Amino acid sequence: MARYGLLVDMTRCNGCYGCFMACRDEFCGNDHLPYSAAQPYSGHFWMRIIERERGCYPRVKMSYIKVPCMHCADAPCVRQFPDQVYERPDGIVIIDPVKAKGTREILDSCPYGAIFWNEEQSLPQKCTLCAHLLDQGWEKPRCVEVCPTKALLFGDFADPESEVSKRLREEEPGAAVSLHPEYGLKEGVRYLNLPKRFVAGSVVLGDSDKCARDVTVTLSGDGVSRETTTNGFGDFEFEGLDKDKDYTLTFQGPGYETHEVKVFTKIDKHIGDVVLTKF
């Protein structure tokens, strides 16, 4: 049995908002009955994008987390309102635009806040994964179609030959996760490379005050051991670290004394300049 859903690769999203605009273009002012009534021109975010600023000067990064309806296999909206909300055999969850009229309580059933209230039509509404287009033979929803970086992939998670399944085979087991696994809803939207903590800094040669290129930097602690080298500006970075953990950074450059720095990942950390002393 098919299990349609989305795979979101956080490293590929540049915050262009193309997915958001494509959703608006497809649904604003357009009825697609019996799948959905028209989306209002304001107040709805069927493809919501959370902008998360990470780090601090001089290393600041932005992450853009896409939050549509999760099309959960164990959807609270379906469980609590079985007459108004249903799950299709392919896993897509639909709010019936006729039966759900006047049922505002449906909004409270979604822990992701992915259901919106259409005041004019007295109707709860959300992402349908463009089910009306899929049933016409389209291969993917509008949001996926327009994504220029392939940060969004659509497909059948139950089909080993689908695009999403092939992409998952390129990753380590368990790399694709739910945005909130603690909810236990078996979400149909999965994420790769969700932003975690990062540690960054720069290395300077003490005898010449020059940027230290190709210095080996090793991060260790909490069962982790990772290595990188500084670039032409003496900069380095370790991404994807767990929060609230103790790590040790070890710096080794030919002809220079080994240097260690302790870091704690309560927040994203830029340790500043590390000065290496010549033997």
Buried (B, 14 or more C-beta within 10 A) or exposed (E): EBBBBBBBBBEBBEEBEBBBBBBBEBBBEEBBEEBBBBBBEEEBBBBBBEEEEBBEEEBEBEBBBBBBBBBBBEBBBBEBBEEBBBBBEBBBBBBBBEBBBEBEEBBEBBEBEBBBBBEEBEBBBBBBBBBBBBEEEBEBBBBBBBBEEEBBBBBBBBBEEBBBBEBBEEEEEEEBEBBEEEBEBBBBBBBBBBBEBBBBBBBBBBEEEEBBBEBBBBBBBEEEEEEEBBBEEBBBBBBEBEEEBEBEBBBBBEEBEEBEBEBBBEEBBBBEEBBBEEE
